Amino acid sequence: MYQKLAFTYILVIYGLRFILARIKKAVRTLEQHEGLFKGK
């Protein structure tokens, strides 16, 4: 029971960190594109 709970907890933490990293990367990419558009 506890092992399954710990495993689920670890999966959730890694999943959230992965999603946050993806969002930050996407935001950075969007900001770079906006900078290119503003430059023109």
N, C-alpha and C positions, 0 to 999 in steps of 0.2 A: 504493500500500500504506500508506504513512505517513499520507496524507491521510485514508484510510478509518479508520485507527486513531484519529487525532485526532478525527475526527467522532464516532466511537462513544464515545470518552472524554468528549467534551463532552456528548453526549446522556445518558450515564450520570450525570454530575455534576449536570446540570440536573434529571434525573428524580429523583435522590435528594433534592436540595434541595426540589423540589416536594412529594415525599412527606413529608419532614420537616415542611414548613410545614403540610401538611394535618393531620398527626398533632398538631402543637402546637395548631392551631386547634381540633381535635376535643377535645383534653384540656382546653383552656381552657373550651370550651362545657360539657363534662361537669362541670367544677369549679363553674361558675356554677349549673348545674342542682342540683348537690348542695347548694350554699349555699342555694338557694331551698327545697329540701326540709328542710334542717336548721332553716331559719328558721321553718318551720311547726310 
